[in-house]
Amino acid sequence: MKKINFSLLLTILLIQSSMAQITVWNSSKLNKNIISSQWEVNDILYTVNENITNPFSESIFAIVKEEQEEQRIPLFYNDNNQWVFRYSSSRIGKKKYILESSIKELNGKKGKITITENKKKERHGGIVKKENDPRHFYYEDGSHYFNLAFECDWLFALDYGQKEIPKTEHLLGLINKNGFNQVVMNVYAYDPDLDWVKDKRLKENPQHDYGAREDIFPFLGSNSEPDYSALNIDFFKHFDKVIAEMHNKEIVSHLMIYVWNKRVAWPEAGSKADNMYYDHIIKRYQAFPNIIWDVSKEATNKIAVSQNKNIVQHIEERITRTRKLDAYNRLLSVHAYSFCKNHKDDVDFISTQDWKLSLHQSMMNVYKLFPDKPVFNIEHGGYEKSPYSVFPGGYESPEECLRRNYMCLFAGVYTTYYWQAASWNAIIHNPFEQNDDFIKPNFAYFKHMRKLFNQVNYENFKPVTKYNPRSYTLVNNKEGVLMQYFPKEVHSDDIKRHLDTEFNYENATKKWFNTITGEFTKEVKLEFKHKYGFWDYRPWRNKADAILIIKNITPKTNK
């Protein structure tokens, strides 16, 4: 039995630091009640005097009990002989906990926590699914989570090594301001694949290139000279700030734990070092309500297989490992449609990648194939152009990239936006402060999109395809709303036939929405002045994709 002198910093004291979004408690006895609100993240620190030989391999759990629930939450090692019990809760009420550990002086330590009602208007809790509506995402408070994601794989690298994170805060502020509520991100990535062509202009502006940084690595050493004997806790302390700031801004972290095409020197799959890394992430970040797990980016592509021929089995084991260690049951997926399709019972939602020109039809096929799960298009081939050509993919035009996001949404599928100067190693955190010759992103297009979907309940809509071959249609029978998406080149797509067949619409109204400007027309009574509708007025024809919104319709009962 190890003999360890145990000491804790005296008094329960709320410490406001650069990570003000995490409430830190230092206590010697925890003989006072910790008070926290719903979904607030708390760190309760325990420090021992004697060094532990293999601190990352220690299994320490806090058994948290209340009347209706018991959780077994793992503590994580935080360097300097310190372990952290990181805790949040969705449930109001009084709780007690006791530590369970092979370290004698930690074993049996107790505490009390009272969770009060959340008072932050924008905060709704973790992301979950509902049994009675398995196609959609919801917050823990029951409200719908309109998953609109922003890809930023190298977010971890902004401000790395700095006490404060102003660049990160600025970029996250722009993301939040423009309607995005999720960032698809890596825990760590090194540099793009060697097949990628590096833009010469990026070489002229190295302040925007965060790739191939040897000072950033989750293990000791560097990516070029790794030391897998221990984790680099300073890396994770910085990452804490990033995730905490996202939580502060109510942005979900879609956290990809591995990535296989970004030249990372990973330890051997399933090795002690690999398990240490993976387990630490699950232990350290599960208490954040804004976490969604993604085992791996590019999980089963040819590069992943070349590094590990048993990659599928490895991912299967990682999923099992996550479920066992995560006391909060955060949602989980894998950035590989082939894996999700073949392991639908192992993932909570389907992640798909599809670059086809016929994207809407492809997404409709996936939507129909998985009626019991949300579908998330994590990569649709549209990568909006930027000052740097990082990865042009299939489509660069801002308008076409916007259209492809709408094509996903009008197929009942959630979606992701990419800007080439933020999605990978090139990051311009303050694009609107750059010189005039720098191409600016069209984030505002998605602010308009969010404005539209804030006015309707997306979770009540279903895609309908059999009536309108030149447009995309969503129908909300529950509330009597129909939305029809028109590419700018399309004049009309006879909605009257659809309405005549399916609905009573004598009291219906209509208005139009401009997807580029966010402008709505005046809402007026729905009337069809011509037999075919070809001559009826259609605003912004050949200028902007537009959405026709028809309200006050009721489904026919005798059709």
N, C-alpha and C positions, 0 to 999 in steps of 0.2 A: 504494500500500500504506500502511495506517495505521501510524504509528509510536507505539507505546504503551509506556510504562514499566510493567512488570508487577511487582507485589509481593504476596506472600501473608503472612498473619499466621503467625508462626513457631511451630513445634512442633505435633505432633499432640496435641491436648488435648481430652479429653471435657469438655464444658461442660454442667452441669446448670442448666437455667433453668426458666422457667414452662412451657416446652414440653418437659418432661422426657421425653416419649414420643418425641421426635425427638432422636437423638444427633447433636450438631453437632461437626464436625471442622474445625479451623483449622490449616492447614499451609502451610509455605513450599516444601517439596519433595516431600512425601508419600513420603519415602524409608523410611518404616516401614510395616509391614503393618497395615491397619485390620481389626479383628476385630469381627464383629457376628453376632448369632444370626439364624436364619431369621425372616423377616417383620418384623424390626426395621427401622425407617425411619431412614436416615442422611442428613444434609446435609453435603456437602463444599463448602466455601466458597472461591471464587476472587475476588479483588479486584484491580482495575486502578486506576491513578492518574489516567489521563486520561479525561475524559468522552467517551462515545461518542454520536454524533449521534442515532442511532435504535436504542437498546439493545434495544427489544422486537422489532425486526425481525431481530436477529442470530440466525443458526442455528448453535448450538454443540451438539455431540453428544459423549457419552462412549461409545466403542466398548468394550464389556465382553466379554471372552473367557474361556471355560473350555473344558474338553475337549469337552463335549457341547452347548454353546450359545454363541451370540453375540447380544448385544443392542446396539441403537443407541438410546441413551437421551438425549433432549433436556435440556439445562440450561435454567433459566429466570432471567430478570433479576429481582433483588430490591432494586433501588434502590441509591443510593450507590456506583455502579460495581461492584456485586457480582453475580456469577452463582453459582447453586447447582446442584450435581450431587446430586439427591435419589435415593437408591438403597435398595432392599430386594431380597431374594432368597428364593426358596423352596428353592433348591438348595444343599446343603451342599458345601463345597469351596473351593479357592483360585481366585481370579479376578484378572485383570489388566485394566486399562483405560487408554485413551489418549484425550485430547481431540482433537476435530477441529473447527477453527474458522477463519474468515477473519481473526480477530484473532491476529496473529502471535505475541504473547507467550503466548497460551493454547494455540495449536495445538501438539500434540505432548506436552503435559503428561501424565505417567503416574502410575499408582498401583496398589497391590495391596490386595485385600480377601479376607479369609478368612471364610466363613460357617460358623458352628457350629450344632449341633442346637438347635432350639427347646426351652426348658425350661418355658415357661409353659403350664400344663395347659389353660387355657381358649382358647388360641390355636391355630388350625387352618389359617391361611393365607387366601388370596384365594378368591373365589367363582368356581367353574368349572362346566362341564358334563361329563358322561361320555358317551362314544359308545354304551356298552351300556345306558344309562338316560337317554335324552334328555329325559324329562319332568321330571326333578328337578334341584335345585341341589345342588352338593357343594362342600366345602372342598378346598383343594389337597392336604391330607393324606389325602383319600379318604373322610372322614366326611360324612354327609348334613348339608346346611344347611337347617334347617326355617325357611323365610323367614316370619317373623312381624313385620310392619312397623308402625311408629308414624309418623303424619304430623305433621311440625313444620316448616312451610315457612319460618318466620321464625327458625329456630334461630340463624342467623348474627347476629341483632340483639341477643341476650342478651349482656350484659357488654361491648358494643361500646365501644371506646375505653379500656377498663380493662386494667391490666397482668395481673391475674388474672381467672379466669372462674368465680367461685363459683356463680352462678345456672345457668350451663350445666352445670357439674359436678353440681349437685344434681338438675336435671331428667334428665340422662343417667343418673344413679344410679338414679332411680325407674324409668326406662325399662328399664334392665338388670335391676333387682331383680324386675320384674314379668314377665319372660320375653320381652320384645321384643328382637330382635337386628338390627333395621334401622330407620333413620329415613329417611323420604321427605322430602326437603328441597330448597329452592331455594338456588342460589348467592346470588341476590339477588332481592328483590321489594320493591315500593314500598308499595302500599296496595291493599286490595280494590277490585274494580270498583265504580263509582259506583252501580250498581243494587243493591248490597248495603245493607241497612239497618243503620246503626250503633246498637248497643244503648246506651240512655241511661245504664245503669249503668256501662258501660265508660268513658263520659265522666267519670263520677264517680271513676273509679279509673285515671287516666292512666298510672300506673306499670305497668299491665298491657297497654298499647297500644303496640306497636312499629311500627305503620304510619306512613307519611308522614314518616319521619325524614330530614331534609335533610342531616344530618351523616354519613349512611351511603350510600356509592355506590361501585361498583367502578371508576369512572373518576374523573378530576379533576372539580372542580365538584360539582354536586349533581343529583339527579333533575330538579329544576325548572330548573336552569341548568347543563346538562352541558357538560363540556369533554372531548372525545374525543381530545385530542392524546396522552394517556398514561393508563396505569392508575394507580389509587390503591393503591399497594403496601401502605399501612397496612391497607387493607381486607383484603387477602389474608394479611397477617401475622396478623391476628386470626382469619381463617378457618382458617389453619394450626392454631391452638390448638384450635379446635372439632373439626376432623377428627382431630387427634392425640389428643384426649381420647376421642373415639369409638373410635379404634383401641385406646387403653388399656383401654377397657371392652368391647372386642370387639363393637362395634356397627357394622354396615355403614352407610355413607352411600350411599343411593340418590340420587345427585346430579343434580338437574334444572338444566341449564345456562341455559336460557331459561325464561321464563314470560310468557304473552301476555295474561292477564286480571288482572294485578296492577299496571297503570298504570306500567309501567317505560318510561323514555325510552331505548329501545335505539337504538344507531346504525343506520344503514341496513344492511339485510341484505347480507352479502357485501362490505361496505366494509372499508377498511383497519382502522378502529377495531373493527369487528365481528370481523374475523379476529384482531386483536391480543388481544381479550378471550377469544375461544374457545380459541385456541391456548395462551394462558397457563394456562388452567384444565387443559387436557389435559397440558401439560408439568409443571405444579406438583403435581398430585395423583395422577398415574398410579402413582407408587411406593408409595402407600398400599395395602396389601392389602385394606383394607375399603372400596374404591371400586367402585361400579357406576355406569356412565354412563347418564343419561337426557337425550337431546338437548334435550327441551323439555316442560314441563308445558302442558297444554291446547294441544297442538302444532298441531292443524288445526281448532280451533273457529272460530266466525264472527268472533271478535275477532282471532284470528291472521290469518285471511284478509283481514280489512279493513285490517290493517297491511301485509300483504305477499301480494299475489295469487298469488305464486309460492312460497308457503310450503312446499309439498310438495317442490319442487325444491331449495329451500334446505336442508331437513332431509336430503334425500338427499346433498347435497354435504357437510353437516356430518358425516354418518356416515362417508363416504369419508375425510374429513379426520381424523377421530378414529382410524380404523383405521391410517392412514399414520403418525400421530404417536405413538400409544400403543405403547410397546415391551413392555408387560406384557399386552396383549390382554385388558383387563378387559371384563366383560360389558357389553352395551349394549342399550338399548331406547328406546322413545319413548312418552310418556304420551298415547297416542291409539290406540284400538283400530282405527279405520279405517285408520290408517297401517300399523300392525303387520300387519293382515290382508292388505293389498295389497302389503306389502314384507316378507313373512315370511323371505325369504332374507337380508335386510339386518340384521335384529335377532336377538339371541341368545335372547330370550324374548318372549312375547306379554304386553303390558300391556293390560288391559281395564277398562272402567268400565261398570257396569250397576246400575241402581236398581230393576229390576223386582221385583215381589212374588214372582214365580216365579224367584228368583235361582238356586236350585239347578239348575233345568232349563236356564237360560241358560248357566250355567257348564259344565254337562255338554255342551252343544252346542259350546262353544269348546274344551273338553277333547278332544272327539272330532275336531274340525276340525284340531287341531294335535298329532298323535301324536308329533312329533319335537322338541317344544319345551316347556319349562316355561311354564305360564300363571300370571300374577300379576294378581289383581284388586286394582287400586290404588285403586279407589273404588267402593264398593257402595251408596252412598246413605245409609248409617247413620252419623250424626254425633252421638255421645252428648252429651246436654244438659250444660250447664255454667252457672256463674253468669251468663254472657253468652250471649245468642242471637246468634251470629256468622253462622252459615250452617246453619239447621236441616235443610235437605235433605229427604230423604224419610222419615227415621226418627230419633227422638231417644231413645226409651226405651233405657236401658242393656241391658236383657234382649234387646230386639229387635236392637240393634246387635251384641250378642254372638252371637245366633243367626245373623245374616247372615254373620259370620265363619266359624262352623261350617258353614254351608251351602256356602261356598266350599271349605273343606277337605274336606268329604265329597263334593265333586264333583272332587276331585283337583287343586284349584287353590289356590295360595298367596294370602295375604290381608293386609289393612291395617286398622288401627284408627284412628279419629278421635275426639278429644275437642275440643269446640268452644273450649275455653280453652287450647288448645295447638297446634291444627292450622294456624292462620293468624296474623293480626297480633296477636290477643289471646293472650297467654301468661301463665299463672300457673305459674311454675316450681316453686313450693312449695305445691301445692294443699292438702296435709294440714296445713299450718300456718296456714290461713286461718280466719276467724271461722266460727262454727257456721252462720250464715245463708248461707254460700257452699256451693253444691252441690259435692260431692266426686266425683272420677272413680272409676269402678269398675275400676281397673287390675288389681285382684286377680283379676277374672274371667279375665284372660289369663295370670296367674301359674298359675292352676289349669289352664288349657288347656295351657300348656307342660309342667306336671307330668304331665298325661296323655300327651302325645305324646313325652315323654322316656322313657316306659315301653314304647312300641311304636316300631317302625321305619316311619315314615310312607312312606318311599320304596318300601316293599314292598307297599303297599296300592293297590287299584284300586277305583273306585266301581262299584257294581252297582245297577241300577234296576228290573230286570224283575220282581222278586218282591215288593217292599215299597212300595206306593204311599203309605203314610202316614208313612213314615220315610225316613231317608237311611242308606245302607249302604256301608261300606268292607270289602273282603275282602283278606286277606293269605294267599294260598295257600302261599307259601314257608314261612311259620312257623306256619300253622294258626290264624290269629286272624281273627275277624269283629267289627266294631263297628257297632252300629245306633243311630242318633241319633233320639230321640223328642222332639218339641216337648211342652211340659208338658201341653197339652190332649189329646194322643193317649194312649190307654190301651194299645193293643197293635197290632201289625202282623205277626201270624203268621209268625215267623221259622222255625217248624218246617217249613213247606212248602219254604223255601229250603234248609234243611239236608237235608231228606229227598231233595231232587233232586240236590244238588251234593256232599254231604259224608258221610263216616263220622264219627259224633260220640258213639260209645258212651263215650269217655273224656273228653268235653268238660266244661269248667267254665264258670261264669258269675259275673260281678260287675257292679255298676252304678256309674256315676260321675255325681255331681251337678255340673252345669256352673256353678252359682252358688256353691256352697260349696267345691267341690273334694273333697268327701267320696267315698270308695269304700265300697261295702258289702263284707261278707265274701265271699271267693271260695268258691263251693260247687259241687257236682256239678250239671250241667245236667240238669234233668228237666222233662217236660211232663205236668202232672197232669190237664189237661183237653184235650179234643179240639181245641177252637178257640183256646185260650189267652186268651180274653177275661177269664176269671176268675182267671188267674194273677196273682200279686203283682207289682206294678210300683211301685217306690218313688218318692216325690216327685211323684206324679200331681197335676196341676193346681197344683203349687207350683214346679217347676223343670224345665227341659229336662234330660233325662238320656240317658246313653249306656250301652247294654248291651254288655258286652265278653265275648265267647265265645272260649275258648282250647281248644287240643288237638283241633282238627278236622283231618281229612285229606281232600283232594279225592278223589272217586270216579274210578277209572280206566276204568270201563266204562259211564259215563253216556251 
